[in-house]
Amino acid sequence: MSNVPSPMPASMYPNRPAVSLQVVVIGAGIAGISTAYALGKAGHHVTVVDKNDGNSKTARAIRCGPNMTKILLQWGLESTLKSISQRCSRIDWYSGTTPDSLGSMILAEDFLQDLGAEFYCMEQAQLMSALRELAQEERVTFHLNSQVLNADSITGSVLLHTGEKLYGDIIIGADGYDSILRSIVTDEVQEQEAKEGHVILSFTISTNILEADEELRGLMDPSAWSIWIGESHIIHANVLNQGRDYAVTILWGCGSLHRAIPEGDWSTIKAAVNGIGADLDKVEPRVKKLLGHATTISSRVVFSRSSVDNLICENSRIVLVGEAAHPVLPGVHHSQALSIEDAETLGSLFSRIGRKDQVSQLLTAYNEIRQPWDKFAVEHSYRNQANLEAKQGPIQEARDAKIRAMLVQMVGDHMDEELFKEVWGNELSLFSNDAGEKVEDWWCQYGSLIMRSPHRDSILSSVAVSVSQDTE
Ligand SMILES: Cc1cc2nc3c(=O)[nH]c(=O)nc-3n(C[C@H](O)[C@H](O)[C@H](O)COP(=O)(O)OP(=O)(O)OC[C@H]3O[C@@H](n4cnc5c(N)ncnc54)[C@H](O)[C@@H]3O)c2cc1C
């Protein structure tokens, strides 16, 4: 292990609350489970409902940045992280369709110390199982294989497909990219028409295959995170599962999306993928080889979406977290980190509740802290993606030249920040974010107002959660 300090697994929240709320969480994905755990830990009675059995069927690699690592360590998961994940100490960049490297970004200790924690790579299912155990320790109950048909923000009821109703003082919408809770909170009508978006393809293969192939062997360094940036696509790949597997996630920008793609090997799904305009024949030859070895490629088409203006419903009962709240492109590493930050923010805020009539104020606080940040993260992720997917030609060449220049001069903690920003915007502010600290800052400024004035619906007018330093 390195010398980058581990945040202490503290008692996590300062107080046990004076009242215990009933909370219903819809969705047992990473956002739902972690929010359930954080609110359970904060002293509330939490029930999680999911239409599925809560087990992920497909392999997905989580690339966990320091902002996420920090929280997982505070939640006491240091030994779990050591056992389920690979520490990442280098990012290798490749451009276009040739194996030519643009250079490597060394994640040196002094650089990581500035960010506050390490980068890790792990399988989503393994992290979720660790989080589920934590949630169970906090007596969170699970209602699996139960589809939610609707939620009523006035009565606080959640209608299940069986006709049964569950009631909560708070209902958490953690129901993912296709959230039904999102439209209740925002009144938006989800467009189902074909329009711009991405196809995401993810798979793992055994590292034995890489070992046996001279061309692929070089990718097997367990501490390396490889990223290919090419016309219309970005590809992330890492060693996973203590060196047993190699995980690949491909995001491909497409003009017209209207088809679901069945799960299968490359020869089975190739025609469908080409049919939506993703010409994977263009990828770098090593990635093409990896695709050819994959037996199960899971995929999904996603539309480009904007962030929401409000994360809580007008009756202050339903609140959005995870991809329901901030639809950054799935597969982009910030998505999972933002979900964990949502959970930590809600847990920390609701550990301070003194009376039931403070629910709406605390939810308002959540909105004030998280909504500007989510908006920034979503806009940043789309802008970054567009830059990295630039078409071949002068724009791509200029970008690659900047990346090369930046990587050459980046030694230890020395970095030309202007050059970094020209390529990646404010990426570092996402990685260095400390969600718990943001709640503390907020509470120091406005907590006493909540404690003093029980009937104040919003403290928005007096609050300016500033993201100005982070806007691009
Ligand atoms: C094919 C595919 C591959 C991916 N690969 C990667 C990858 O390699 N790396 C990466 O970082 N990310 C990847 N992602 C994205 C990643 O899975 C998401 O970012 C993450 O799962 C979002 O977490 P979440 O909890 O917000 O939503 P979800 O994980 O989508 O969880 C939502 C949960 O809500 C439940 N639910 C939804 N509606 C209802 C309802 N009406 N009633 C009851 N339950 C409901 C669902 O069953 C689900 O369990 C991939 C996504 C897909 C689809």
The ligand as a Gaussian input file, in Angstrom:
#p B3LYP/6-31G(d) Opt

LIG

0 1
 C      -24.945000      -2.814000     -20.150000
 C      -24.321000      -1.873000     -19.183000
 C      -22.954000      -1.916000     -18.968000
 C      -22.341000      -1.043000     -18.071000
 N      -21.007000      -1.112000     -17.886000
 C      -20.418000      -0.272000     -17.011000
 C      -19.039000      -0.331000     -16.760000
 O      -18.323000      -1.164000     -17.313000
 N      -18.499000       0.549000     -15.860000
 C      -19.278000       1.469000     -15.214000
 O      -18.754000       2.246000     -14.402000
 N      -20.589000       1.544000     -15.421000
 C      -21.173000       0.706000     -16.304000
 N      -22.510000       0.784000     -16.511000
 C      -23.261000       1.821000     -15.808000
 C      -23.527000       1.440000     -14.364000
 O      -24.094000       0.168000     -14.310000
 C      -24.424000       2.508000     -13.777000
 O      -23.687000       3.710000     -13.762000
 C      -24.860000       2.232000     -12.352000
 O      -25.378000       0.926000     -12.256000
 C      -25.955000       3.220000     -11.950000
 O      -26.358000       2.937000     -10.636000
 P      -27.814000       3.295000     -10.115000
 O      -27.929000       2.637000      -8.805000
 O      -28.064000       4.749000     -10.212000
 O      -28.823000       2.614000     -11.152000
 P      -29.021000       1.086000     -11.514000
 O      -27.808000       0.290000     -11.319000
 O      -29.651000       1.082000     -12.856000
 O      -30.073000       0.600000     -10.422000
 C      -31.444000       0.903000     -10.502000
 C      -32.203000      -0.213000      -9.811000
 O      -33.578000       0.165000      -9.744000
 C      -34.372000      -0.951000     -10.044000
 N      -35.626000      -0.442000     -10.573000
 C      -35.804000       0.353000     -11.656000
 N      -37.119000       0.625000     -11.813000
 C      -37.758000      -0.002000     -10.803000
 C      -39.148000      -0.117000     -10.437000
 N      -40.111000       0.493000     -11.138000
 N      -39.460000      -0.853000      -9.360000
 C      -38.494000      -1.467000      -8.626000
 N      -37.174000      -1.412000      -8.932000
 C      -36.829000      -0.686000     -10.005000
 C      -33.554000      -1.738000     -11.079000
 O      -33.918000      -3.112000     -11.092000
 C      -32.141000      -1.525000     -10.580000
 O      -31.714000      -2.551000      -9.714000
 C      -23.136000      -0.087000     -17.385000
 C      -24.521000      -0.043000     -17.580000
 C      -25.106000      -0.922000     -18.466000
 C      -26.604000      -0.862000     -18.640000

